[in-house]
Amino acid sequence: MFKEYLGEFEELVLLIIAKHEDQSYGLLICDEIHEETGRRATIGAVHATVVRLEKKGLIETDMGGATNERGGRRKRLIRITDAGKQSLLKSRDMKVNLWQKIPDLMISKT
């Protein structure tokens, strides 16, 4: 496994890929980022992140079949690898551990 920490955007993209199993693709990820966070992500930013995650071994991609609705073009389908799942679990556990160490008075709602 590639031993590098996930950036915040990389983690977000990886979480969305995990959510949709092997049916993720660039535009779906852009739409989901907006739906879940209210942020806009460009298709270029998502594709660059997909390339980085693939180089890290956290995802794999394949070309899907051509469809009429896409003008005969094929989708690049993305799925999370076991290393990607482990990376997400490690990131979650680290954050939960840190949150549990913050005294309640430090983060009170105002």
C-alpha positions as CSV (number, residue, x, y, z in Angstrom):
1,M,0.0,0.0,0.0
2,F,1.2,3.5,-0.8
3,K,2.1,5.1,2.6
4,E,0.8,8.6,2.2
5,Y,-1.9,10.4,4.0
6,L,-5.1,11.4,2.3
7,G,-5.9,15.0,1.7
8,E,-9.3,16.3,2.6
9,F,-10.6,16.3,-1.0
10,E,-9.0,12.9,-1.7
11,E,-10.8,11.5,1.3
12,L,-14.1,13.0,0.2
13,V,-13.7,11.6,-3.3
14,L,-12.7,8.2,-1.9
15,L,-15.7,8.1,0.5
16,I,-18.1,8.8,-2.4
17,I,-16.4,6.1,-4.5
18,A,-16.9,3.7,-1.6
19,K,-20.5,4.7,-1.2
20,H,-21.3,3.8,-4.9
21,E,-19.2,0.7,-5.0
22,D,-18.2,0.0,-8.6
23,Q,-20.6,2.4,-10.2
24,S,-18.7,5.7,-9.6
25,Y,-17.6,8.0,-12.4
26,G,-16.5,11.6,-12.6
27,L,-19.7,13.5,-13.0
28,L,-21.5,11.4,-10.3
29,I,-18.7,12.3,-7.9
30,C,-19.0,16.0,-8.8
31,D,-22.7,15.9,-8.2
32,E,-22.4,14.0,-4.9
33,I,-19.8,16.4,-3.6
34,H,-22.2,19.2,-4.2
35,E,-25.1,17.3,-2.7
36,E,-23.2,16.2,0.4
37,T,-21.2,19.3,1.1
38,G,-22.7,22.3,-0.8
39,R,-19.3,22.7,-2.4
40,R,-18.8,22.8,-6.2
41,A,-16.1,20.6,-7.6
42,T,-14.9,20.8,-11.2
43,I,-14.7,17.6,-13.3
44,G,-11.0,18.4,-13.8
45,A,-10.3,18.5,-10.0
46,V,-12.1,15.2,-9.6
47,H,-10.2,13.5,-12.5
48,A,-6.9,14.8,-11.2
49,T,-7.8,13.3,-7.8
50,V,-8.9,10.0,-9.3
51,V,-5.5,9.8,-11.1
52,R,-3.7,10.4,-7.7
53,L,-5.8,7.9,-5.9
54,E,-5.2,5.3,-8.6
55,K,-1.4,5.9,-8.4
56,K,-1.6,5.4,-4.7
57,G,-3.3,2.0,-5.3
58,L,-6.5,3.1,-3.4
59,I,-8.8,2.8,-6.4
60,E,-9.0,1.0,-9.8
61,T,-10.6,2.2,-13.0
62,D,-12.1,0.5,-16.0
63,M,-13.8,1.8,-19.1
64,G,-17.5,0.9,-19.1
65,G,-19.5,0.2,-22.3
66,A,-20.5,2.9,-24.7
67,T,-24.1,4.2,-24.4
68,N,-26.4,6.2,-26.7
69,E,-27.2,8.7,-24.0
70,R,-23.5,9.6,-23.9
71,G,-23.1,9.9,-27.6
72,G,-21.3,6.6,-27.9
73,R,-18.7,7.5,-25.3
74,R,-17.6,5.2,-22.5
75,K,-17.6,6.0,-18.8
76,R,-14.5,5.6,-16.7
77,L,-15.9,3.5,-13.8
78,I,-14.1,3.7,-10.5
79,R,-14.0,1.3,-7.6
80,I,-12.2,1.3,-4.3
81,T,-9.5,-1.3,-3.5
82,D,-8.9,-3.1,-0.3
83,A,-6.0,-0.6,0.3
84,G,-8.4,2.3,-0.2
85,K,-10.8,0.8,2.3
86,Q,-8.0,0.4,4.8
87,S,-6.9,4.0,4.2
88,L,-10.4,5.3,4.9
89,L,-10.7,3.2,8.1
90,K,-7.3,4.5,9.3
91,S,-8.3,8.1,8.6
92,R,-11.6,7.7,10.4
93,D,-10.0,6.0,13.4
94,M,-7.4,8.7,13.8
95,K,-10.0,11.5,13.6
96,V,-12.4,9.8,16.1
97,N,-9.4,9.2,18.5
98,L,-8.5,12.9,18.3
99,W,-12.1,14.1,18.7
100,Q,-12.5,11.9,21.8
101,K,-9.5,13.7,23.4
102,I,-10.9,17.2,23.1
103,P,-12.5,18.4,26.4
104,D,-16.2,19.0,26.2
105,L,-15.8,22.6,27.2
106,M,-13.5,23.4,24.3
107,I,-16.2,22.7,21.7
108,S,-19.5,23.9,23.2
109,K,-22.2,25.2,20.9
110,T,-22.7,28.9,21.2
